[in-house]
């Protein structure tokens, strides 16, 4: 295989992974949606979603709530971490 073919194969694989990750994120948003009656988060689902995806609770939270990820990034940038 030539380097060009390897790069194309890698780029294709990355595109497929990104598409899959966006589908997982959409599924997580639906799974972790607030209860329509009470408006509260469904208890215990973040931990279960982390187990199912293998992502960890923090990544699950940040995937479902992008503003949380933005706040954490800004905080890390401010502290220099």
TIRO-2110 file (N, C-alpha, C; in Angstrom, 1 decimal):
// TIRO-2110
0.8, -1.2, 0.0, N, 1, A
0.0, 0.0, 0.0, CA, 1, A
0.9, 1.2, 0.0, C, 1, A
0.4, 2.2, -0.7, N, 2, A
1.2, 3.5, -0.7, CA, 2, A
0.7, 4.4, 0.4, C, 2, A
1.5, 5.4, 0.6, N, 3, A
1.1, 6.4, 1.7, CA, 3, A
-0.2, 7.1, 1.4, C, 3, A
-0.4, 7.4, 0.1, N, 4, A
-1.7, 8.0, -0.3, CA, 4, A
-2.9, 7.2, 0.0, C, 4, A
-2.8, 5.9, -0.2, N, 5, A
-3.9, 5.0, 0.1, CA, 5, A
-4.1, 4.9, 1.6, C, 5, A
-3.0, 4.8, 2.3, N, 6, A
-3.1, 4.7, 3.8, CA, 6, A
-3.8, 6.0, 4.3, C, 6, A
-3.4, 7.1, 3.8, N, 7, A
-4.0, 8.4, 4.3, CA, 7, A
-5.4, 8.4, 4.0, C, 7, A
-5.8, 8.0, 2.8, N, 8, A
-7.2, 8.0, 2.4, CA, 8, A
-8.0, 7.1, 3.3, C, 8, A
-7.5, 5.9, 3.5, N, 9, A
-8.1, 4.9, 4.4, CA, 9, A
-8.3, 5.5, 5.8, C, 9, A
-7.3, 6.1, 6.3, N, 10, A
-7.4, 6.7, 7.6, CA, 10, A
-8.4, 7.8, 7.7, C, 10, A
-8.4, 8.7, 6.7, N, 11, A
-9.4, 9.8, 6.6, CA, 11, A
-10.8, 9.2, 6.5, C, 11, A
-11.0, 8.2, 5.8, N, 12, A
-12.3, 7.5, 5.7, CA, 12, A
-12.7, 7.0, 7.1, C, 12, A
-11.8, 6.3, 7.7, N, 13, A
-12.1, 5.7, 9.1, CA, 13, A
-12.4, 6.8, 10.1, C, 13, A
-11.7, 7.9, 10.0, N, 14, A
-12.0, 9.1, 10.9, CA, 14, A
-13.4, 9.6, 10.7, C, 14, A
-13.8, 9.8, 9.4, N, 15, A
-15.1, 10.3, 9.0, CA, 15, A
-16.2, 9.3, 9.6, C, 15, A
-16.0, 8.0, 9.4, N, 16, A
-17.0, 7.1, 9.9, CA, 16, A
-17.1, 7.2, 11.5, C, 16, A
-15.9, 7.3, 12.1, N, 17, A
-16.0, 7.4, 13.6, CA, 17, A
-16.6, 8.7, 14.1, C, 17, A
-16.4, 9.8, 13.4, N, 18, A
-17.1, 11.0, 13.8, CA, 18, A
-18.6, 10.9, 13.6, C, 18, A
-19.0, 10.3, 12.5, N, 19, A
-20.4, 10.1, 12.3, CA, 19, A
-21.0, 9.2, 13.4, C, 19, A
-20.3, 8.2, 13.7, N, 20, A
-20.8, 7.3, 14.8, CA, 20, A
-20.9, 8.0, 16.1, C, 20, A
-19.9, 8.8, 16.4, N, 21, A
-19.9, 9.6, 17.6, CA, 21, A
-21.0, 10.6, 17.7, C, 21, A
-21.4, 11.2, 16.6, N, 22, A
-22.5, 12.1, 16.6, CA, 22, A
-23.8, 11.4, 16.8, C, 22, A
-23.9, 10.2, 16.3, N, 23, A
-25.1, 9.4, 16.5, CA, 23, A
-25.2, 8.9, 18.0, C, 23, A
-24.1, 8.6, 18.6, N, 24, A
-24.1, 8.2, 20.0, CA, 24, A
-24.5, 9.5, 20.8, C, 24, A
-24.0, 10.6, 20.5, N, 25, A
-24.3, 11.8, 21.2, CA, 25, A
-25.8, 12.1, 21.1, C, 25, A
-26.4, 12.0, 20.0, N, 26, A
-27.9, 12.2, 19.8, CA, 26, A
-28.6, 11.2, 20.7, C, 26, A
-28.2, 9.9, 20.7, N, 27, A
-28.9, 8.9, 21.5, CA, 27, A
-28.7, 9.2, 23.0, C, 27, A
-27.6, 9.7, 23.4, N, 28, A
-27.4, 10.1, 24.8, CA, 28, A
-28.3, 11.2, 25.2, C, 28, A
-28.4, 12.2, 24.3, N, 29, A
-29.3, 13.3, 24.6, CA, 29, A
-30.8, 12.9, 24.8, C, 29, A
-31.2, 11.9, 24.0, N, 30, A
-32.5, 11.4, 24.1, CA, 30, A
-32.6, 10.5, 25.4, C, 30, A
-31.7, 9.7, 25.7, N, 31, A
-31.7, 8.8, 26.9, CA, 31, A
-31.6, 9.7, 28.1, C, 31, A
-30.9, 10.8, 28.1, N, 32, A
-30.7, 11.6, 29.3, CA, 32, A
-31.6, 12.8, 29.4, C, 32, A
-32.6, 12.8, 28.5, N, 33, A
-33.5, 14.0, 28.5, CA, 33, A
-34.3, 14.0, 29.9, C, 33, A
-34.6, 15.3, 30.2, N, 34, A
-35.3, 15.5, 31.5, CA, 34, A
-36.7, 14.9, 31.4, C, 34, A
-37.2, 14.4, 32.6, N, 35, A
-38.5, 13.9, 32.7, CA, 35, A
-39.5, 15.0, 32.3, C, 35, A
-40.4, 14.7, 31.3, N, 36, A
-41.3, 15.7, 30.8, CA, 36, A
-42.3, 16.2, 31.8, C, 36, A
-42.6, 15.4, 32.8, N, 37, A
-43.6, 15.7, 33.9, CA, 37, A
-43.0, 16.6, 34.9, C, 37, A
-41.8, 16.2, 35.5, N, 38, A
-41.2, 16.9, 36.6, CA, 38, A
-40.2, 17.9, 36.1, C, 38, A
-39.6, 17.7, 34.9, N, 39, A
-38.5, 18.6, 34.4, CA, 39, A
-37.2, 18.3, 35.1, C, 39, A
-37.1, 17.2, 35.8, N, 40, A
-35.9, 16.9, 36.5, CA, 40, A
-35.1, 15.8, 35.7, C, 40, A
-33.8, 15.7, 35.9, N, 41, A
-33.1, 14.6, 35.2, CA, 41, A
-33.5, 13.3, 35.8, C, 41, A
-33.4, 12.3, 34.9, N, 42, A
-33.8, 10.9, 35.3, CA, 42, A
-32.6, 10.4, 36.2, C, 42, A
-32.9, 9.9, 37.4, N, 43, A
-31.9, 9.5, 38.3, CA, 43, A
-31.2, 8.3, 37.8, C, 43, A
-29.8, 8.3, 37.9, N, 44, A
-29.0, 7.2, 37.6, CA, 44, A
-28.6, 6.9, 36.2, C, 44, A
-29.2, 7.7, 35.3, N, 45, A
-28.9, 7.4, 33.9, CA, 45, A
-27.5, 7.9, 33.4, C, 45, A
-26.9, 8.9, 34.0, N, 46, A
-25.6, 9.3, 33.5, CA, 46, A
-24.6, 8.2, 33.8, C, 46, A
-24.7, 7.6, 35.0, N, 47, A
-23.8, 6.5, 35.3, CA, 47, A
-24.0, 5.3, 34.4, C, 47, A
-25.2, 5.0, 34.1, N, 48, A
-25.5, 3.9, 33.2, CA, 48, A
-25.0, 4.2, 31.8, C, 48, A
-25.2, 5.4, 31.3, N, 49, A
-24.8, 5.8, 30.0, CA, 49, A
-23.3, 5.7, 29.9, C, 49, A
-22.6, 6.1, 31.0, N, 50, A
-21.1, 6.0, 31.0, CA, 50, A
-20.7, 4.5, 30.9, C, 50, A
-21.4, 3.6, 31.6, N, 51, A
-21.1, 2.2, 31.5, CA, 51, A
-21.3, 1.7, 30.1, C, 51, A
-22.4, 2.1, 29.5, N, 52, A
-22.8, 1.6, 28.2, CA, 52, A
-21.7, 2.0, 27.1, C, 52, A
-21.4, 3.3, 27.1, N, 53, A
-20.5, 3.9, 26.1, CA, 53, A
-19.1, 3.7, 26.4, C, 53, A
-18.7, 3.5, 27.7, N, 54, A
-17.3, 3.4, 28.1, CA, 54, A
-16.6, 4.8, 28.1, C, 54, A
-17.4, 5.8, 28.0, N, 55, A
-16.8, 7.2, 27.9, CA, 55, A
-16.4, 7.8, 29.2, C, 55, A
-17.1, 7.4, 30.3, N, 56, A
-16.9, 8.1, 31.5, CA, 56, A
-18.0, 9.2, 31.8, C, 56, A
-18.3, 9.4, 33.0, N, 57, A
-19.4, 10.3, 33.3, CA, 57, A
-19.2, 11.7, 32.9, C, 57, A
-18.0, 12.2, 33.0, N, 58, A
-17.7, 13.6, 32.6, CA, 58, A
-17.9, 13.8, 31.1, C, 58, A
-17.4, 12.9, 30.3, N, 59, A
-17.6, 13.0, 28.8, CA, 59, A
-19.1, 12.9, 28.5, C, 59, A
-19.8, 12.0, 29.2, N, 60, A
-21.3, 11.9, 28.9, CA, 60, A
-22.0, 13.2, 29.2, C, 60, A
-21.7, 13.8, 30.4, N, 61, A
-22.3, 15.1, 30.8, CA, 61, A
-22.0, 16.2, 29.8, C, 61, A
-20.7, 16.2, 29.3, N, 62, A
-20.3, 17.3, 28.4, CA, 62, A
-20.9, 17.1, 27.0, C, 62, A
-21.1, 15.8, 26.6, N, 63, A
-21.8, 15.5, 25.4, CA, 63, A
-23.2, 15.9, 25.4, C, 63, A
-23.9, 15.7, 26.5, N, 64, A
-25.3, 16.0, 26.6, CA, 64, A
-25.5, 17.5, 26.8, C, 64, A
-24.6, 18.2, 27.5, N, 65, A
-24.7, 19.6, 27.8, CA, 65, A
-23.4, 20.3, 27.2, C, 65, A
-23.4, 20.7, 26.0, N, 66, A
-22.2, 21.3, 25.4, CA, 66, A
-21.8, 22.6, 26.2, C, 66, A
-22.7, 23.3, 26.7, N, 67, A
-22.4, 24.5, 27.5, CA, 67, A
-21.5, 24.2, 28.7, C, 67, A
-21.7, 23.0, 29.3, N, 68, A
-20.9, 22.5, 30.4, CA, 68, A
-19.5, 22.3, 29.9, C, 68, A
-19.3, 21.7, 28.8, N, 69, A
-17.9, 21.5, 28.3, CA, 69, A
-17.3, 22.9, 28.0, C, 69, A
-18.0, 23.8, 27.5, N, 70, A
-17.5, 25.2, 27.2, CA, 70, A
-17.0, 25.9, 28.5, C, 70, A
-17.9, 25.8, 29.5, N, 71, A
-17.5, 26.4, 30.8, CA, 71, A
-16.3, 25.7, 31.4, C, 71, A
-16.2, 24.4, 31.3, N, 72, A
-15.0, 23.7, 31.9, CA, 72, A
-13.7, 24.1, 31.1, C, 72, A
-13.8, 24.2, 29.8, N, 73, A
-12.7, 24.6, 29.0, CA, 73, A
-12.2, 26.0, 29.3, C, 73, A
-13.2, 26.9, 29.5, N, 74, A
-12.9, 28.3, 29.8, CA, 74, A
-12.2, 28.3, 31.2, C, 74, A
-12.7, 27.5, 32.1, N, 75, A
-12.2, 27.5, 33.5, CA, 75, A
-10.7, 27.0, 33.5, C, 75, A
-10.5, 25.9, 32.7, N, 76, A
-9.1, 25.4, 32.6, CA, 76, A
-8.2, 26.4, 32.0, C, 76, A
-8.7, 27.1, 31.0, N, 77, A
-7.9, 28.2, 30.3, CA, 77, A
-7.5, 29.3, 31.3, C, 77, A
-8.5, 29.7, 32.1, N, 78, A
-8.3, 30.8, 33.0, CA, 78, A
-7.3, 30.4, 34.1, C, 78, A
-7.3, 29.1, 34.5, N, 79, A
-6.4, 28.6, 35.6, CA, 79, A
-5.0, 28.2, 35.0, C, 79, A
-4.9, 28.1, 33.7, N, 80, A
-3.7, 27.7, 33.1, CA, 80, A
-3.4, 26.2, 33.1, C, 80, A
-4.5, 25.4, 33.5, N, 81, A
-4.3, 24.0, 33.6, CA, 81, A
-4.4, 23.3, 32.2, C, 81, A
END
